[in-house]
Amino acid sequence: MNMNLYDALNMVAPGTQIRMGLDNIIKANTGALIVVGNTKEVLDIIHGGFYIDCEYTPSNIYELAKMDGAIILNTNLNRILYANVQLFPCQHIISEETGTRHKTAERVAKQTGLLVIAISKRRKVITLYKSNYKYVLKDINEILTKANQAVQTLENYKHTLERTMEALTALEFENSVRLYDVVNAIQKMEMVWRIGNEISMYISELGTEGRLLNMQAVELMDGVKDDRLNLIKDYLENMELDHVSIGNNISNLDAKELLSLNKIANLLGYIGETDILDKRIKPKGYRILSKIPRIPFNVLENVISKFKSLENIISASYDQLNSVEGIGEARAMSIIEALKRYQE
């Protein structure tokens, strides 16, 4: 989901003052068109109505929504700036909506980039528009059901991922990693990552109702973000490639493309050979070393820069590790002991 729309869900989540106002409008069987922000782009397309600049309260916005025109709020959602205004966005902006209110809302969102909220009087539905994105708020019970199902799915996928990563770690210490093992792990990691993002969306929409789900999701997703990027960084064919960009490219794969291990291998820089997935490759050591406590990132980079691979780091002596800038006696022993525990 687009992060701007993700933030918008947080703004209108249950428990917030703005959501209380929107719910009041729904209960009163009244429609509304609300724009969040008073930028020049908005002011250029409003006509009529009146400037009130009063404090935002759920009751104030409910009363003002009884009029047909749009309401303009400030970006902090604590002031109602204009009420009963007419909005005249560019008519050349494409809109797939049929109703006048929702068509106007979509065009205003696309033209200004601001959050626009449309409430349907007939259907009693709240729709968010932000730039080119649209999201229809769902019933709380429906969201809770879907969120709980997503958490159960995440638990299952996380167990599979953990087994895959344990197998990969064992292969790394045995110097027996094939490209297949890596892209298979990245594929599993990406699936977990996507489910976690979907749950985050549900949690944002649930607001105060999603606290327990959030605790579960945080626990299940612990370490996944770092492992995801470090795994990519460990196995890039060319270190000049940006691991964050590669991660974004993998995230942009559709569901069918994600099932193609060769596609993931190509994004990592491995291209050409028909049996490329059987290629033996070595990790640089980012994922394993990052799990050792009290090793700053710059020191970790110094270690990998000197030894080039996890294999060389494992076989390095105490004196060799101690000679790396930023390591010192305590960190050298910490690395040796931690790697020994991993091997065992």
C-alpha positions as a printed Julia matrix, in Angstrom:
344×3 Matrix{Float64}:
   0.0     0.0     0.0
   1.15    3.56   -0.73
   2.64    5.0     2.47
   0.7     8.27    2.14
  -2.56    6.32    2.15
  -1.2     4.19    5.01
  -0.7     7.4     7.03
  -4.2     8.51    6.09
  -5.63    5.33    7.61
  -3.88    6.19   10.88
  -5.4     9.68   10.77
  -8.97    8.4    10.52
  -8.61    5.26   12.66
 -11.2     4.44   15.37
 -10.48    6.34   18.57
  -9.36    9.51   16.78
 -11.36   12.73   16.94
 -11.77   12.86   13.17
 -13.18    9.31   13.09
 -15.69   10.19   15.8
 -16.9    13.04   13.61
 -17.13   10.82   10.52
 -19.07    8.2    12.47
 -21.49   10.89   13.7
 -22.12   11.92   10.1
 -22.78    8.28    9.12
 -25.18    7.75   12.03
 -27.09   10.91   11.16
 -27.57    9.61    7.61
 -25.75   12.63    6.21
 -23.18   12.68    3.42
 -20.03   14.81    3.44
 -17.02   15.88    1.39
 -13.97   16.81    3.5
 -10.55   18.03    2.3
  -7.58   17.87    4.69
  -5.28   20.79    3.95
  -5.54   24.39    2.8
  -2.75   24.59    0.26
  -2.79   27.04   -2.63
  -3.92   24.21   -4.95
  -7.06   23.77   -2.82
  -7.78   27.48   -2.35
  -7.6    27.96   -6.12
 -10.48   25.55   -6.74
 -12.92   26.54   -3.97
 -15.82   28.92   -4.51
 -18.57   30.24   -2.27
 -19.17   28.97    1.24
 -17.7    30.79    4.21
 -14.46   31.01    6.17
 -15.0    30.11    9.83
 -11.59   28.98   11.22
 -13.11   27.35   14.3
 -11.92   24.53   16.53
 -12.48   21.05   15.17
 -14.8    18.9    17.26
 -16.82   15.83   16.22
 -20.04   17.75   16.9
 -18.9    20.83   14.91
 -18.1    18.85   11.78
 -21.32   16.87   12.14
 -23.37   20.11   12.23
 -21.51   21.64    9.27
 -21.93   18.44    7.22
 -25.68   19.07    7.16
 -24.97   21.62    4.43
 -24.35   20.41    0.9
 -20.91   21.99    0.35
 -17.45   20.69    1.17
 -15.56   21.22    4.42
 -11.87   22.2     4.49
  -9.76   21.2     7.52
  -6.19   22.16    8.33
  -3.48   19.49    8.04
  -3.35   18.99   11.84
  -7.07   18.19   11.89
  -7.68   20.58   14.79
  -9.29   23.49   12.87
 -12.27   23.71   10.53
 -11.27   26.43    8.05
 -14.05   26.55    5.46
 -17.57   25.13    5.26
 -20.22   24.76    2.55
 -17.71   25.52   -0.24
 -18.03   24.36   -3.84
 -15.03   22.53   -5.32
 -14.17   22.92   -9.01
 -11.25   20.61   -9.85
 -10.01   20.19  -13.42
 -12.69   18.36  -15.4
 -10.06   16.73  -17.6
  -8.81   14.61  -14.69
 -10.04   11.06  -15.26
 -12.42    9.72  -12.63
 -14.03    6.29  -12.54
 -16.59    7.36   -9.93
 -20.24    7.82  -10.89
 -21.62    9.96   -8.06
 -20.97   13.71   -8.16
 -19.53   13.85   -4.62
 -17.11   10.95   -5.13
 -16.12   12.09   -8.62
 -15.24   15.52   -7.2
 -13.35   13.92   -4.29
 -11.23   11.76   -6.61
 -10.38   14.68   -8.9
  -9.47   16.98   -6.0
  -7.21   14.29   -4.5
  -5.44   13.73   -7.82
  -5.07   17.45   -8.51
  -3.85   18.51   -5.03
  -2.27   15.34   -3.62
  -4.2    15.9    -0.37
  -6.39   13.53    1.58
 -10.05   13.87    0.58
 -12.8    12.05    2.47
 -16.15   11.3     0.86
 -19.06    9.93    2.89
 -21.92    8.36    0.98
 -25.31    9.26    2.43
 -27.1     6.39    0.7
 -24.53    3.61    1.25
 -23.16    4.93    4.57
 -19.6     4.27    3.41
 -16.44    6.33    4.06
 -14.03    6.51    1.11
 -10.5     7.95    1.3
  -8.79    9.48   -1.74
  -5.08   10.37   -1.65
  -3.28   11.33   -4.87
  -4.07    8.44   -7.24
  -5.14    6.03   -4.51
  -8.57    5.14   -3.22
  -9.53    3.16   -0.13
 -12.98    2.28    1.21
 -13.08    1.96    4.99
 -14.56   -1.35    6.1
 -16.7    -2.36    9.05
 -14.63   -2.94   12.2
 -15.85   -6.54   12.64
 -15.0    -7.34    9.03
 -11.49   -5.92    9.49
 -10.96   -7.84   12.73
 -11.93  -11.1    11.02
  -9.58  -10.48    8.1
  -6.77   -9.31   10.39
  -7.02  -12.41   12.58
  -6.94  -14.62    9.49
  -3.88  -12.72    8.25
  -2.1   -13.2    11.59
  -2.73  -16.96   11.44
  -1.38  -17.02    7.89
   1.65  -15.0     9.02
   2.36  -17.5    11.82
   2.35  -20.39    9.32
   4.57  -18.59    6.84
   6.93  -17.45    9.63
   7.43  -21.07   10.77
   8.27  -22.05    7.19
  10.66  -19.08    6.9
  12.42  -19.99   10.16
  13.04  -23.55    8.95
  14.31  -22.21    5.62
  16.67  -19.75    7.31
  17.98  -22.41    9.71
  18.77  -24.65    6.73
  20.48  -21.74    4.93
  22.57  -20.91    8.01
  23.74  -24.53    8.24
  24.71  -24.48    4.56
  26.59  -21.2     5.05
  28.76  -22.72    7.76
  29.37  -25.78    5.57
  30.26  -23.62    2.51
  27.58  -25.47    0.55
  25.19  -22.67   -0.44
  23.66  -22.74   -3.9
  21.92  -19.78   -5.49
  18.7   -21.82   -5.27
  18.93  -21.88   -1.44
  19.32  -18.1    -1.33
  16.52  -17.1    -3.72
  14.21  -19.64   -2.08
  14.9   -17.97    1.29
  14.37  -14.5    -0.22
  11.08  -15.66   -1.72
   9.85  -16.94    1.68
  11.06  -13.73    3.34
   9.18  -11.58    0.83
   5.95  -13.52    1.4
   6.22  -12.95    5.16
   7.06   -9.28    4.52
   3.96   -8.77    2.37
   1.64  -10.42    4.88
   3.15   -8.24    7.62
   2.48   -5.12    5.56
  -1.12   -6.19    4.99
  -1.59   -6.68    8.73
  -0.07   -3.22    9.37
  -2.75   -1.77    7.11
  -5.48   -3.53    9.08
  -3.97   -2.35   12.36
  -3.89    1.24   11.12
  -7.53    1.03   10.13
  -8.51   -0.56   13.47
  -6.88    2.19   15.53
  -7.39    1.57   19.26
  -9.18   -1.7    18.45
  -6.01   -3.16   16.97
  -3.62   -2.98   19.93
  -3.55   -6.72   20.66
  -3.13   -7.57   16.99
  -0.29   -5.08   16.8
   1.53   -6.81   19.66
   1.21  -10.16   17.86
   2.38   -8.71   14.55
   5.37   -6.92   16.1
   6.51  -10.16   17.74
   6.09  -12.19   14.55
   7.88   -9.6    12.39
  10.76   -9.07   14.81
  14.04   -9.15   12.89
  12.43   -9.76    9.49
  13.21   -6.27    8.13
  16.92   -6.47    8.95
  17.26  -10.09    7.83
  15.52   -9.27    4.57
  18.0    -6.54    3.61
  21.08   -8.31    5.01
  20.22  -11.48    3.1
  20.07   -9.5    -0.14
  23.3    -7.68    0.71
  25.06  -10.96    1.5
  24.5   -12.4    -1.95
  24.53   -9.53   -4.42
  26.56  -10.57   -7.46
  27.9    -7.04   -7.75
  28.44   -4.97   -4.61
  27.95   -1.8    -6.65
  24.26   -2.7    -6.79
  22.14   -1.02   -4.12
  20.63   -3.65   -1.82
  17.76   -1.33   -0.8
  16.79   -0.77   -4.45
  16.98   -4.52   -5.08
  14.68   -5.06   -2.09
  12.22   -2.54   -3.55
  12.38   -4.28   -6.94
  11.55   -7.61   -5.29
   8.64   -5.95   -3.46
   7.34   -4.7    -6.81
   7.15   -8.23   -8.27
   3.58   -9.38   -8.72
   2.42  -12.67   -7.17
   3.23  -14.68  -10.29
   6.69  -13.14  -10.74
   7.54  -13.79   -7.09
   7.08  -17.54   -7.7
   9.87  -17.43  -10.28
  13.17  -18.12   -8.5
  15.06  -17.21  -11.68
  13.42  -13.77  -11.64
  14.7   -13.15   -8.11
  18.15  -14.45   -9.1
  18.21  -11.99  -12.02
  17.42   -9.09   -9.68
  20.38  -10.11   -7.51
  22.59   -9.83  -10.6
  22.87  -13.48  -11.6
  22.06  -13.63  -15.3
  22.83  -15.83  -18.28
  23.36  -19.47  -17.43
  20.48  -21.94  -17.83
  21.42  -23.81  -14.65
  22.2   -20.62  -12.75
  20.31  -21.76   -9.62
  22.85  -24.56   -9.1
  25.71  -22.1    -8.87
  27.72  -22.24   -5.63
  27.92  -18.87   -3.91
  29.33  -17.54   -0.64
  27.78  -15.09    1.83
  29.69  -11.97    2.8
  28.54  -12.29    6.4
  26.17   -9.36    6.95
  23.23  -11.44    8.2
  25.19  -13.57   10.67
  27.46  -10.8    11.99
  24.53   -8.41   12.47
  23.1   -10.85   15.05
  26.19  -10.53   17.26
  25.5    -7.89   19.96
  27.45   -4.66   20.3
  29.09   -4.57   16.88
  28.47   -1.17   15.26
  27.62   -1.16   11.57
  30.84    0.61   10.56
  32.92   -2.01   12.4
  30.94   -4.81   10.76
  31.72   -3.21    7.38
  35.43   -3.12    8.28
  35.41   -6.85    9.08
  33.66   -7.78    5.82
  35.84   -5.41    3.82
  38.98   -7.16    5.11
  37.9   -10.81    4.98
  35.5   -10.63    1.98
  33.37  -13.63    3.01
  31.78  -15.35    6.01
  34.02  -18.36    5.36
  37.15  -16.25    5.84
  35.73  -14.57    8.94
  34.97  -17.96   10.51
  38.51  -19.2     9.89
  40.15  -15.94   11.01
  42.31  -16.1    14.11
  41.92  -13.95   17.19
  44.9   -11.81   16.17
  43.56  -11.32   12.65
  40.19  -10.17   13.96
  41.82   -7.98   16.6
  43.79   -6.18   13.88
  40.61   -4.89   12.21
  39.93   -1.23   12.92
  37.29   -0.84   15.63
  37.35   -4.48   16.8
  39.62   -4.7    19.82
  40.11   -7.65   22.16
  36.56   -7.87   23.56
  34.84   -7.73   20.17
  37.29  -10.21   18.64
  36.45  -12.75   21.36
  32.74  -11.96   21.04
  32.8   -12.69   17.29
  34.76  -15.94   17.73
  32.46  -17.22   20.48
  29.27  -16.2    18.65
  30.33  -17.89   15.41
  31.29  -21.01   17.35
  27.8   -21.12   18.93
  26.2   -20.75   15.5
  28.31  -23.62   14.15
  27.36  -25.86   17.04
